[in-house]
Each structure stands twice: as C-alpha cells, then as structure tokens.
Amino acid sequence: MNRKDPRLASLFNPRSVCIVGASAKPGKLGYNILENIVKYGYTGKVYPVNPNYQNILGLPVYSNVSEIEDVIDLAVIVIPADAVVKVAEECGANHVKTLVVISAGFKEIGKEGAEREKALKDICEKYKMNLLGPNCLGVIDTFTPLNASFAAQMPIKGNIAFISQSGALGTAILDWSFKNRIGFSKVISLGNKAGLDESDFIAALAADANTRVILLYIEDIKDGVKFIKTLEKTVKIKPVLVLKSGSSAAGQRAAASHTGSLAGSKIAYETAFKQFGALQVETISDLFNYAKVFSTQPLPKDNSVCILTNAGGPGIIATDACEKYGLKLAQLSSETLNALRERLPSNASIYNPVDILGDAQPERYYKALEALKDDENISSIIIILTPQATTKPTETVVELLKLTDKIGKPTTFSIMGGEMVAEAKKILSENNIPVFSFPEDAVETISALVRYKLIRERKTPRRKFKVSADKETVNEIIRRVLSENRRTLLSSEACKILSLYGVKTPKVLLASNSEDACEAASEIGYPVTLKIASPDIIHKSDVGGVALNIKNEEDVRKTFIGMYANAHKLFPNARIYGVEVYEYVEKGREIIIGVNKDLQFGHLLMFGLGGVYVNFLRDVSFRVLPVNIHDVEEMIQETKVYNLLKGVRGEQPADIEETVKTILAVSQLVEDFPLISELDVNPLFVYNKGEGCIAVDVKMSLYT
C-alpha cells in the first residue's frame, strides 16, 4: 500500500477516473464499467481511454493515458492481459495513484500468467501505485458514490463493508442483498491480490466512518503475520466477520486453481481468527445474518436474554438454542413480573420465556415488550411471532416499531411462516430491525454480539513471564546439528535445549556402545530407559527402539546389542549414533506440548491430552505464537484434559501453574530460535500441585 494513502482515498473517493479499455458496445466489460461510473452518480472527472473511439456515453475518449492532461487518481484497466503491463507502465509514468486491473490471465492460469503478474507488481512498486487485482470485479463505494465494477447494480447504501476474493460471489451477494434490504458502504473484489490485500483493506475500513462492520470472504490470506496484526487492532474498533473457504483438501485444490492461492492449514486459520478476534462463520447465510445484527444493534451488557413469544414450541426451541450458544435466560425483576401479571391474561406465562399465547393481538405484544424493555436484568430481547388464526403479523410489527427505538439493547425478531408474514418481515427489514425465519438464527446472532463484546473488552495481561535461558549453548547445539547435515535432533540434544530454558527433563546420556551404556546407567542410577539414538528413526517405539524399566547392567548390555542390531536391520540406511540412556521418572498425568510451523501464520502452539492416544482422541487446542500467560491459560481451559488437571473424583489437582510456565518456556524457545520447525513434548508428566512437571520425551526438528 502507498503509505501516503493509508485510507485508500484514491481508490474509494478519487477526484478523477480513467477507464482503459472503455467500450461503446453494451455487454462489453469496458462499457458496463464506464456506464456504472456515470450512471450511479460519480461526480469526479471521467476519462474513457480507447484508440478506436472518439466519444462514449457523451464523454470524449482518449487514445492513451498520456493524452490526459489531468492528474489521474484511479485507473481502471479492462484490456487483454498481454497489454496490461505496458499500460501500467504508462500509468506510472503519468503519476496515476491507483490501478484496478479487471483483466484476467495472470497467475491463475499458470507460469506465463504468474510472470506477467510479477511484472505488473514490479511496475506498481516502482511508481508507488496502489494495485487492486488483477482478475477482479472492481470496487464500489456507495457514499462517494463510485461503482467502478461490472456488477449489475449499485448496492443499497449502508454500513457493511464486504471484501471478497471471489468476484462472482460478490455479484451474487449484491443481487441477493436487494431482496433482503442489506446495505453496503463499500464492496471490494480482491482478485489475485498482487498488490493490495485483505489486510490493507481491513486497515483502511477500520478508519472508515461509513463502515460499522467488515465482512470478509477469503480462500487464502496473502500475508498471515500482517493479517493478524491488522486484525488485532481492527477488532478493538469494529467487528470483522470471516467466511473462509478451501478448508477441505478438495476445496484447497479448487482455491489454488481459482486464484493461484496457497492455502495454509484449516486449524491454523481457525486458530488465528479466534485468537486475534475475527468471528468466523461457516456459511454465507451466517455471514449476512451476523451482519444484519452487527450493522443495526448495540452491543449487549452481558449474555442474559429474554424471549417473548406467542407460541410455546418456538419458545422452547429458542431456549434450547440459548444453551447451545452460551446465552442465559434473564431472571426477570419483580417489577417486570408484576407489570406482566397486570397486563397479560392469567393463563399467560410471565416467566422467561414470556408466552403471551396464540391469540395475542398487537396491543398485547406492545404491552409485554413495554414491560420488558427497561428491565436491567435483560441485556437482549428476542421476539417470536407465529401466524395463528387471530394473529395480525403486519399490524403487530408496526405497533412494536413504536418501541424498538426506545429499547436501547439488542432486539431481534423471528417471524415464522411464509406468505402470511412476508409483509411484516419486509417492514422490519426496511426499518433496519434484524428479522429471521427461525428462532435459532435470532439466538445465534445475539450470541455473536456477546462474543464480540468479550473480544473488545479483552485486555493484554500485565503479568509477564520471563524465561532465563542459556541461548549461547543452545546456539552451539543447533550449529553442531546443522554441521552434521541433520535437521532432526537426538532426544538427548532436544532435552538439553529444553533444560537450558528452565524446563525439567530426565537425565539422559548418549552411549555409542554397550559398555558406555552400562557406565551411563550406573551414573544415572537404576532403573533406566533405553532409546535408539537416530535422527532418521522418528517413531522409535513402533520398531522396538524403546526399552523401559531396565534394572541391571546385564540387561542394559543385552538391550543395547539387540536394539542396535534390530535398528540396523530395519533401517539399513539410517544414521545410528547408539542408544540414549534415560533416568526413570515417576508417571504423572500425561499431556502434550507441540509447536509446528504453518505456511501462513508462522509457528503454531498446541496443548492437549498426551501419550499414545493424542492422535485418536484429539483433545487439543492451538495458538499462534507469540503467546502470553492469558493465551496459555485459556488454551488449557479449552481442553477436556483441563478437568483431569483440576482433579476428579477426589484426586489432588495437578500443578497447572508449572505447566503454564513450561508452555511459555517452550514458546519462548521457538521465538528465540525460529529455525526450529517442529517440537513435540509428549508426554509431559504433570504431578500434583506444587510438585512440578517433567518433559519425558522430546522431539525437535530444524529448517535446513
């Protein structure tokens, strides 16, 4: 992004626009884009560029960009791909500030296109031009107004910004939005992201007064580290809702062929979104259901909700949904209960959910809502209406609209039914009141508001954990490993490195022959554990490379000889350094700590249930590094093993505090030495509170 234009004014609110490839033929993209700019009220200067025309839509046409005497803020390029680079050079030489390249035929088609895209990017960097695209739909700002896209219509003006990596999805959503009365502030089609990416737009939209909520559809993220830094700042200002496709293997292949994107792991994306404050949704429907609420409703005080209904069944369904999505039914105040008792029939249910019965007329709905709206125990209200014999849906919502502006807390409607309630739903939508067909959706969107409120209030903890480490010795070990052309450390080396960061590990000595093994066992003290020492044999226990509870010298000698011979037989090409002799340690509660490097976001930290069942039970949680104490405590609490660590059925609680310190030490090690690509501590034995923990088995690999 051009640092002089961080809010992208030259893109969203340009003083002048040229359209390179403008056409006089309806149906051509060059015509549609020019028509959209003119038709929808853009008030700046418009310069069509095409050597084959003199006039289009009443505007004089220029043969090339150099002919235009004005300074151009925005150039929209819609010409064959093989001509784009030359035109971009011309734009740069004529001080154009921003390019929108609609043209396809770049990295999404393969090597030739990728080379063309690189040349385009290099030119934009040379002239410090912003670049949107290539292979994109264009850009829309409803407030400027500017429709520099080939979308069929100008969206309704609103406060939702929509960033989409798919142009086709963008056009479909815009068409759908008219029926659903959803308004947009800006619509951005990212295309191949050769220049500007999702992070640049999120940062610009964070400062945009016309945008209240940011929606993001992505198949990949261009720069993961940049993204999470931008996201973390933005969510303190306004919500970011994300729909990420390409999470399945087939979806990743489709994403790669679609825009040439390289997708990171599903877990890494989900972890990054959660950790840094984005609200991830699974469907397009959820994306816009959430947007309806975020764009119109205030944030709730807490998770207490009141359900007002004219039917018992839907009220129960809503109650079940509240439990599922982490909401609680508000305890109505005595004043509210008395007011409801006075206003409602004796057989109505005045307790939450408030059931005002199937024969409820508009006046009864009004009286009930009036009694509920000022109750301090209620943070959000969900109003359910089902069309029964005497129900008047349209009249009811018209009556309730007299109160909705006075409530001052999130209020959503579930108007169930079809034709009978269509007009009522339309009236609510036109008045910017979120309305849903089913109560579960109304509940889920309220829960999203609650989650976002917690995100905004999340504070960086003041507690800091400083690791005292011998980095010089760690460096020496890593240099030696690399000098031997290895990327996998021996367990003894990995344990040594962890111990240099204050993590307790068993005593371990490397023995190259059976006599050395006996001496090592004598020095450590019986019983001992023997493990084959080879960087090429990863899963040692699967090939008889681990022997436990060896109690005397004779057994050490026999075990060494047998283990060494067996390893050579099974892995004739493996580098075998001998056997590592381990101190015996008492068994504790088994957990795993792991670190792995993701393509997009860097190192990913894992915590969970350890031992042999880790890959079967998958009771784990993740965070992107770096982490703080709050992150680590939170990820421990997300797992089922947390209950075991707290103590169950009379067991003493485990040393969770020391476990947290160990995780932070492992995290700090990887931050200090990013050359570490993988690290597994499995198991970490955790003992009773006050007794600490010990890293029993450690695997560590490096980038080479």
C-alpha positions in Angstrom: 0.0 0.0 0.0 1.2 3.5 -0.7 2.0 4.9 2.7 0.8 8.3 1.7 -2.7 6.9 1.1 -3.4 4.6 4.0 -7.1 5.1 3.8 -7.0 4.4 0.1 -8.8 7.7 -0.8 -7.5 7.5 -4.4 -9.4 4.2 -4.7 -12.6 4.9 -2.8 -13.0 8.6 -3.3 -10.9 9.5 -6.4 -11.1 13.0 -7.9 -10.6 11.6 -11.4 -11.0 8.2 -13.0 -9.8 6.8 -16.4 -11.1 3.6 -17.8 -8.5 2.0 -20.1 -10.4 -0.3 -22.5 -13.7 1.6 -22.3 -16.1 0.4 -25.0 -19.2 1.7 -26.7 -20.6 -1.8 -27.1 -23.2 -2.7 -24.5 -22.4 -6.1 -23.0 -18.6 -5.5 -23.1 -17.0 -5.1 -19.7 -15.4 -1.8 -20.8 -18.9 -0.4 -21.5 -20.5 -1.8 -18.3 -17.8 -0.3 -16.0 -17.9 3.1 -17.7 -21.7 3.1 -17.6 -21.7 2.1 -13.9 -19.4 5.0 -13.1 -21.5 7.5 -14.9 -25.0 6.1 -14.2 -24.7 5.9 -10.4 -23.7 9.5 -9.8 -19.9 9.7 -9.6 -19.2 13.5 -9.5 -15.4 13.4 -10.3 -13.9 13.6 -13.8 -14.2 10.6 -16.0 -11.8 9.8 -18.9 -12.5 6.9 -21.2 -9.4 5.5 -22.9 -9.6 3.6 -26.2 -7.9 4.5 -29.5 -10.9 3.1 -31.5 -13.5 5.7 -30.3 -13.9 9.4 -30.1 -17.0 9.5 -27.9 -18.7 7.1 -25.5 -21.8 7.9 -23.4 -21.3 11.6 -24.3 -17.7 11.6 -23.0 -14.7 12.4 -25.1 -12.4 9.4 -25.5 -8.6 9.5 -25.3 -6.2 7.3 -27.3 -3.9 6.6 -24.3 -3.4 7.7 -20.7 -0.6 10.1 -21.7 -3.1 12.2 -23.6 -4.9 13.1 -20.4 -3.6 16.4 -19.1 -5.3 15.9 -15.7 -3.7 14.0 -12.8 -5.5 10.7 -12.5 -6.2 9.3 -9.1 -7.7 6.0 -10.3 -7.2 4.0 -13.5 -9.5 1.0 -14.2 -7.9 -1.4 -16.7 -10.1 -3.7 -18.7 -8.0 -4.8 -21.7 -6.4 -8.2 -22.7 -3.9 -9.4 -20.2 -0.9 -9.2 -22.5 -1.4 -5.5 -22.9 -1.8 -4.7 -19.2 1.9 -4.4 -18.2 2.6 -1.8 -20.9 -0.4 0.3 -19.9 0.6 0.0 -16.2 4.0 1.5 -17.1 2.3 4.3 -18.9 0.0 5.0 -15.9 3.0 5.0 -13.6 4.9 7.5 -15.8 1.8 9.7 -15.7 1.5 9.7 -11.9 -1.6 7.6 -11.6 -2.1 6.8 -7.9 -4.1 3.6 -8.0 -4.8 0.8 -10.6 -7.7 -1.5 -10.6 -6.9 -4.3 -13.0 -10.1 -6.1 -14.0 -8.4 -8.2 -16.7 -7.9 -12.0 -16.1 -5.0 -14.0 -17.5 -2.4 -13.8 -14.7 -1.1 -16.2 -12.1 -4.5 -18.1 -12.0 -3.6 -19.5 -15.5 -0.1 -20.8 -14.7 3.5 -19.9 -15.2 3.1 -17.4 -18.1 0.4 -15.6 -16.2 2.5 -15.6 -13.0 5.4 -13.9 -14.8 3.0 -11.3 -16.2 1.6 -10.7 -12.8 5.1 -10.2 -11.3 6.0 -7.7 -14.0 2.7 -5.8 -13.2 3.5 -5.8 -9.5 7.1 -4.6 -10.1 5.9 -1.7 -12.1 3.4 -0.7 -9.4 6.1 -0.9 -6.7 8.5 1.1 -9.0 6.0 4.0 -9.3 4.4 3.5 -5.8 1.0 2.9 -7.3 -1.7 1.0 -5.3 -2.8 -2.1 -7.2 -6.2 -3.9 -6.8 -6.4 -7.2 -8.7 -5.7 -8.4 -11.3 -8.6 -10.7 -12.1 -11.1 -8.8 -10.0 -14.7 -7.5 -10.2 -13.6 -3.9 -9.2 -14.6 -1.6 -6.3 -17.8 0.1 -5.1 -18.2 2.9 -2.6 -21.9 3.9 -2.1 -21.1 7.1 -0.3 -18.8 8.7 -2.9 -20.7 7.3 -4.9 -18.5 5.2 -7.2 -19.3 2.0 -8.9 -16.0 1.1 -10.7 -17.1 -2.5 -11.2 -19.0 -4.7 -13.6 -21.7 -5.5 -11.0 -25.2 -5.3 -12.5 -26.4 -2.7 -10.0 -25.3 -0.2 -7.3 -26.0 -1.7 -3.9 -28.2 0.0 -1.3 -26.2 2.4 0.8 -25.5 1.0 4.2 -22.7 0.5 6.8 -21.5 -3.0 5.9 -18.2 -3.3 4.0 -17.7 -6.5 2.0 -14.3 -7.8 0.9 -14.5 -10.8 -1.4 -11.8 -12.9 -3.0 -14.4 -14.1 -5.4 -15.8 -11.6 -7.9 -18.7 -14.0 -8.9 -19.7 -14.4 -5.3 -19.6 -10.7 -4.9 -22.1 -10.1 -7.8 -24.4 -12.8 -6.5 -24.4 -11.3 -3.0 -25.1 -7.9 -4.3 -28.1 -9.1 -6.3 -29.4 -11.0 -3.2 -28.9 -8.0 -1.0 -31.7 -6.0 -2.6 -34.4 -8.5 -1.7 -33.1 -8.7 1.9 -32.6 -4.9 2.2 -29.0 -5.2 3.2 -26.9 -2.0 2.5 -23.2 -1.7 1.9 -20.7 1.1 2.4 -18.0 -0.5 0.2 -17.6 -3.7 -1.8 -14.1 -4.8 -2.8 -13.2 -7.6 -5.1 -9.6 -8.7 -4.2 -8.8 -10.9 -7.2 -5.3 -12.2 -7.2 -4.0 -9.7 -4.6 -0.8 -8.9 -6.5 -0.8 -5.5 -4.7 -3.4 -4.6 -2.1 -4.6 -7.5 0.0 -7.2 -8.2 2.7 -5.1 -6.7 5.4 -4.7 -3.3 3.6 -8.5 -3.1 3.2 -9.3 -4.1 6.8 -6.9 -1.4 8.0 -8.5 1.2 5.7 -12.0 0.2 6.7 -11.2 0.3 10.4 -10.8 4.1 9.9 -13.8 4.5 7.6 -16.6 6.4 9.3 -19.2 4.9 6.9 -18.4 1.3 7.9 -19.7 -0.3 11.0 -18.9 -4.0 10.3 -16.4 -5.6 7.9 -17.3 -8.9 6.1 -14.5 -11.0 4.6 -14.8 -13.9 2.2 -11.4 -15.4 1.5 -9.8 -18.5 0.0 -6.4 -17.7 1.4 -4.5 -15.0 3.2 -1.6 -13.3 1.4 0.5 -12.5 4.5 -0.6 -14.2 7.7 1.6 -12.2 10.1 0.4 -8.9 8.6 -3.2 -10.1 8.7 -3.2 -11.0 12.4 -1.5 -7.7 13.4 -4.1 -5.7 11.4 -7.0 -7.9 12.7 -6.0 -7.5 16.4 -6.0 -3.7 16.0 -9.2 -3.5 14.0 -11.5 -5.7 16.2 -11.0 -3.1 19.0 -12.8 -0.7 16.8 -15.3 -2.7 14.8 -16.2 -6.4 14.2 -14.6 -8.5 11.4 -16.7 -11.4 10.2 -14.9 -14.1 8.2 -16.0 -16.8 5.8 -13.0 -18.9 4.8 -13.4 -21.5 2.0 -10.9 -24.1 0.9 -10.7 -25.8 4.3 -11.2 -29.3 2.8 -8.5 -30.9 0.7 -10.7 -30.7 -2.4 -11.5 -27.1 -1.5 -7.8 -26.2 -1.2 -7.2 -27.6 -4.7 -10.1 -25.6 -6.1 -8.8 -22.5 -4.4 -5.4 -23.0 -5.8 -6.7 -23.3 -9.3 -9.1 -20.4 -8.8 -6.7 -17.6 -7.9 -3.4 -19.4 -7.6 -3.6 -19.2 -3.9 -1.6 -21.3 -1.4 -3.8 -22.2 1.5 -2.5 -22.9 5.0 -3.9 -25.4 7.3 -7.6 -25.3 8.4 -6.5 -25.4 12.1 -4.1 -22.5 11.6 -6.8 -20.3 10.1 -9.3 -21.2 12.7 -6.8 -20.6 15.4 -5.7 -17.2 14.0 -9.3 -16.0 13.6 -10.2 -16.9 17.1 -7.1 -15.7 18.8 -7.0 -12.3 17.2 -10.7 -11.5 17.3 -12.4 -12.3 14.0 -15.8 -14.0 14.2 -15.6 -17.0 11.8 -18.8 -18.3 10.2 -19.4 -21.5 8.2 -21.9 -20.3 5.7 -22.8 -17.3 3.5 -26.2 -17.3 5.3 -24.5 -16.9 8.7 -22.2 -14.2 7.3 -25.1 -12.0 6.4 -27.3 -13.0 9.4 -24.5 -11.8 11.7 -24.0 -8.7 9.5 -27.7 -7.7 9.9 -27.3 -7.6 13.7 -23.9 -6.0 13.9 -24.9 -3.3 11.4 -28.1 -2.3 13.3 -27.8 -3.3 17.0 -25.8 -2.1 20.0 -23.6 -4.5 22.0 -25.3 -6.2 24.9 -24.3 -5.7 28.5 -23.9 -9.5 29.0 -25.3 -12.8 27.8 -28.7 -12.5 29.5 -31.6 -12.7 27.1 -35.4 -12.6 27.3 -37.7 -14.4 24.8 -41.1 -13.0 24.0 -43.3 -15.4 22.1 -46.9 -16.2 21.1 -46.2 -19.9 20.9 -44.7 -22.4 23.4 -42.9 -24.7 20.9 -40.8 -22.0 19.3 -40.1 -20.5 22.7 -38.7 -23.9 23.9 -36.6 -24.1 20.7 -35.2 -20.7 21.3 -34.4 -21.7 24.9 -32.5 -24.7 23.8 -30.6 -22.6 21.3 -29.7 -20.2 24.1 -28.0 -23.0 26.0 -26.2 -24.2 22.8 -24.8 -20.7 22.0 -23.9 -19.7 25.6 -26.7 -17.4 26.4 -28.7 -17.5 29.7 -32.4 -16.7 30.2 -32.6 -13.5 32.2 -34.2 -13.6 35.6 -36.9 -11.0 35.3 -37.2 -8.4 38.1 -40.1 -8.4 40.5 -41.3 -5.1 38.9 -41.3 -6.6 35.5 -43.2 -9.7 36.7 -45.8 -7.6 38.4 -46.2 -5.5 35.2 -46.6 -8.6 33.1 -49.1 -10.0 35.6 -51.2 -6.9 35.3 -51.1 -6.7 31.5 -51.4 -10.3 30.4 -54.1 -12.9 30.6 -54.0 -15.1 33.7 -53.0 -18.2 31.7 -50.1 -16.5 30.0 -46.6 -17.4 31.2 -44.9 -14.4 32.7 -41.6 -16.1 33.3 -38.9 -16.2 30.8 -39.6 -17.2 28.0 -42.7 -15.0 28.2 -45.5 -16.7 26.4 -48.3 -14.3 25.6 -50.5 -17.0 24.0 -51.5 -17.7 20.4 -54.4 -15.3 20.4 -52.1 -12.3 21.1 -53.1 -9.2 19.3 -50.7 -6.2 18.5 -51.7 -4.5 21.7 -50.7 -7.5 23.9 -47.3 -7.7 22.2 -46.8 -4.0 22.8 -47.8 -4.1 26.5 -45.5 -7.1 27.1 -42.5 -5.5 25.3 -43.1 -2.2 27.1 -42.9 -4.1 30.4 -39.7 -5.9 29.4 -37.6 -3.2 27.7 -36.4 -1.4 30.9 -35.6 -4.4 33.0 -31.9 -4.1 33.9 -31.6 -7.9 34.1 -32.3 -8.2 30.4 -29.5 -7.5 28.0 -31.1 -8.7 24.8 -34.6 -9.4 23.6 -35.8 -12.0 21.0 -39.4 -11.6 19.8 -41.0 -14.6 18.2 -44.3 -14.4 16.2 -46.1 -17.4 14.6 -49.1 -16.8 12.3 -52.1 -18.3 14.1 -55.8 -17.8 13.4 -56.1 -14.5 15.1 -52.6 -13.2 14.6 -52.0 -9.9 12.8 -48.4 -10.0 11.8 -48.2 -6.7 9.9 -50.2 -4.7 12.5 -48.1 -6.3 15.3 -44.7 -5.3 13.9 -46.0 -1.8 13.1 -47.1 -1.5 16.7 -43.8 -2.8 18.1 -41.8 -0.4 15.9 -43.1 2.4 18.2 -41.0 0.8 21.0 -37.9 -0.6 19.3 -36.0 2.7 19.1 -36.6 3.2 22.9 -35.2 -0.2 24.0 -31.5 0.6 23.8 -30.5 -3.1 23.8 -30.1 -5.7 21.0 -33.5 -6.8 19.7 -34.1 -9.4 17.0 -37.3 -10.9 15.6 -38.1 -14.4 14.5 -41.2 -14.1 12.3 -42.1 -17.7 11.4 -44.1 -18.6 8.4 -44.3 -17.7 4.7 -46.8 -15.7 2.7 -48.8 -14.6 5.8 -45.8 -12.9 7.4 -44.0 -11.6 4.3 -45.2 -8.0 4.6 -44.3 -8.0 8.4 -40.8 -9.1 7.6 -40.4 -6.6 4.9 -41.4 -3.8 7.2 -38.9 -4.8 9.8 -36.1 -5.0 7.3 -37.0 -1.6 5.9 -36.7 -0.2 9.4 -33.3 -1.9 10.0 -34.6 -4.4 12.5 -33.0 -7.9 12.2 -35.6 -10.4 11.3 -35.1 -14.2 10.9 -37.4 -17.0 9.8 -36.4 -19.3 12.7 -35.6 -18.6 16.4 -32.3 -20.5 16.3 -30.9 -17.9 13.9 -32.1 -15.0 16.1 -30.4 -16.6 19.1 -27.2 -17.3 17.3 -26.7 -13.7 16.1 -27.3 -12.4 19.6 -24.6 -14.8 20.8 -22.2 -13.4 18.2 -22.8 -9.9 19.7 -21.9 -11.3 23.1 -18.8 -12.9 21.8 -17.6 -9.7 20.1 -18.2 -7.7 23.2 -15.9 -10.0 25.1 -13.3 -9.6 22.3 -13.4 -5.8 22.5 -13.0 -6.0 26.3 -10.2 -8.5 26.2 -7.1 -6.9 27.7 -3.5 -7.8 27.3 -2.4 -9.2 30.7 0.0 -7.3 32.7 1.6 -10.5 34.1 4.8 -11.2 32.2 6.7 -14.4 32.3 10.4 -14.0 31.6 12.4 -17.1 30.7 16.0 -17.2 31.9 17.9 -19.1 29.2 21.4 -20.0 28.1 21.0 -19.1 24.4 24.7 -19.4 23.6 24.8 -23.1 24.4 21.5 -23.6 22.5 23.2 -22.0 19.5 26.2 -24.3 19.8 24.0 -27.4 19.8 22.0 -26.2 16.8 25.2 -25.3 14.9 26.6 -28.8 15.5 23.4 -30.5 14.3 23.4 -28.5 11.1 27.1 -29.1 10.6 26.4 -32.8 10.6 23.8 -32.2 7.8 20.9 -33.1 10.2 17.6 -31.5 10.7 16.3 -33.8 13.4 17.9 -33.5 16.9 18.7 -36.5 19.0 16.4 -36.7 22.1 19.4 -36.0 24.3 20.1 -32.8 22.4 16.5 -31.7 22.5 16.2 -32.4 26.2 19.4 -30.4 26.8 18.0 -27.4 24.9 14.7 -27.5 26.9 16.7 -27.7 30.1 18.6 -24.6 29.1 15.2 -22.8 29.1 14.3 -24.0 32.6 12.2 -27.0 31.6 12.8 -30.0 33.8 13.8 -33.1 31.8 15.1 -36.6 32.8 18.9 -37.1 33.0 19.9 -38.6 29.6 23.3 -39.7 28.3 24.3 -40.9 24.8 26.1 -44.2 24.6 27.8 -45.3 21.4 28.5 -48.9 22.6 27.2 -51.3 25.2 30.0 -50.6 27.7 29.2 -46.8 27.5 25.6 -47.7 28.1 26.4 -49.6 31.2 28.5 -46.7 32.5 25.7 -44.2 31.7 23.1 -46.3 33.5 25.4 -46.6 36.6 25.9 -42.8 36.6 22.2 -42.1 36.2 21.0 -44.8 38.6 18.7 -47.8 38.0 16.1 -48.4 36.7 16.7 -46.7 33.3 15.1 -46.4 29.9 16.9 -47.1 26.7 16.0 -45.5 23.3 17.7 -45.9 20.0 19.6 -42.7 19.0 18.9 -41.9 15.4 17.7 -38.7 13.7 16.2 -41.0 10.9 14.1 -43.2 13.2 11.3 -40.9 14.4 8.7 -43.3 16.0 11.1 -45.4 18.0 8.6 -47.4 20.0 7.0 -48.7 16.8 10.2 -50.5 15.8 11.3 -51.8 19.2 13.6 -48.8 19.7 12.4 -48.2 23.3 13.0 -50.4 26.4 11.6 -49.4 29.8 12.5 -50.2 33.4 15.8 -51.8 32.9 17.2 -52.7 36.3 20.7 -54.0 36.0 23.9 -53.9 33.9 23.5 -57.3 32.2 20.0 -56.2 30.9 21.4 -52.9 29.7 24.2 -54.7 27.7 21.8 -57.2 26.2 19.2 -54.5 25.4 21.8 -52.3 23.7 23.1 -55.0 21.5 19.6 -56.2 20.5 18.2 -52.8 19.9 21.2 -51.6 17.9 21.2 -54.7 15.7 17.4 -54.5 15.1 17.6 -50.9 14.2 20.3 -51.6 11.6 18.3 -54.5 10.2 15.1 -52.4 9.8 16.7 -49.2 8.8 20.0 -50.1 7.0 20.5 -46.6 5.7 19.7 -44.8 8.9 22.3 -42.9 10.9 22.5 -44.6 14.3 24.6 -42.9 17.0 24.0 -45.6 19.6 21.5 -45.6 22.4 20.3 -42.9 24.8 20.1 -43.9 28.4 17.3 -42.1 30.4 16.6 -41.7 34.0 13.5 -43.4 35.2 10.7 -40.9 36.1 7.5 -41.5 38.0 4.4 -41.4 35.9 2.2 -38.3 36.1 -0.8 -37.0 34.2 0.2 -37.1 30.5 -0.1 -34.0 28.3 1.4 -32.9 25.1 3.0 -29.6 24.1 3.8 -29.2 20.4 5.0 -26.5 18.0 4.7 -26.7 14.2 5.3 -24.0 11.6 2.4 -23.1 9.3 2.9 -21.6 5.9 0.7 -18.6 6.5 0.9 -17.7 10.2 4.2 -19.0 11.4 4.7 -21.2 14.5 1.6 -22.8 15.9 1.5 -23.9 19.6 -0.5 -27.0 20.6 -1.6 -28.2 24.1 -3.7 -31.2 25.0 -4.0 -34.8 26.2 -0.7 -36.6 25.7 0.5 -40.1 25.5 -0.3 -42.7 22.9 -3.9 -41.5 22.4 -3.1 -38.0 21.2 -3.9 -38.7 17.6 -7.0 -40.7 18.4 -8.8 -38.5 20.9 -7.5 -35.2 19.5 -8.2 -33.3 22.7 -6.0 -30.3 21.8 -6.1 -26.6 21.4 -3.9 -24.2 19.4 -2.5 -20.7 19.4 -0.3 -18.7 17.1 3.0 -17.6 18.6 3.8 -15.4 20.4 1.6 -16.1 23.3 1.1 -14.6 26.8 0.0 -16.1 30.1 -3.7 -15.4 29.3 -3.4 -17.2 26.0 -1.8 -20.3 27.6 -4.3 -20.4 30.5 -7.2 -20.1 28.0 -6.0 -22.8 25.7 -5.5 -25.2 28.7 -9.1 -24.5 29.8 -10.5 -25.2 26.3 -9.5 -28.9 26.6 -11.1 -31.8 28.4 -7.8 -32.7 30.0 -8.2 -29.5 32.0 -10.8 -31.2 34.2 -8.3 -34.0 34.8 -5.6 -31.5 35.8 -8.1 -29.8 38.2 -8.6 -33.1 39.9 -11.6 -35.5 39.5 -13.2 -38.0 41.9 -11.1 -37.0 44.9 -7.8 -36.7 43.1 -5.5 -33.9 44.1 -5.2 -31.0 41.5 -2.2 -31.1 39.2 0.5 -28.4 39.0 -1.2 -26.2 36.4 0.9 -23.2 37.3 4.1 -25.0 36.5 2.5 -26.4 33.3 1.8 -22.9 32.2 5.4 -21.9 32.8 6.6 -24.9 30.8 4.4 -24.0 27.9 5.7 -20.4 28.0 9.3 -21.6 28.1 8.7 -23.8 25.1 7.1 -20.9 23.3 10.0 -18.6 24.1 12.5 -21.1 22.9 10.8 -21.2 19.4 10.5 -17.4 19.3 14.2 -17.1 20.1 15.2 -19.8 17.6 12.7 -19.6 14.7 14.9 -22.2 12.8 13.0 -24.8 14.9 10.3 -26.1 12.6 8.8 -28.8 14.8 8.9 -29.5 18.5 7.0 -32.2 20.4 7.0 -32.8 24.2 5.0 -36.0 24.5 4.4 -36.8 27.2 4.9 -34.1 29.7 4.3 -35.7 33.0 2.4 -33.3 35.3 2.5 -34.0 39.0 0.3 -32.8 41.9 0.1 -29.2 42.7 3.5 -27.9 43.9 5.4 -30.9 42.6 6.1 -29.6 39.1 6.3 -31.4 35.7 8.9 -33.1 33.6 9.3 -33.3 29.8 9.8 -37.1 29.3 10.1 -37.4 25.6 11.2 -34.5 23.3 11.4 -34.4 19.5 12.8 -31.4 17.7 13.5 -30.6 14.1 15.1 -27.7 12.3 14.8 -26.0 8.9 17.7 -26.7 6.7 
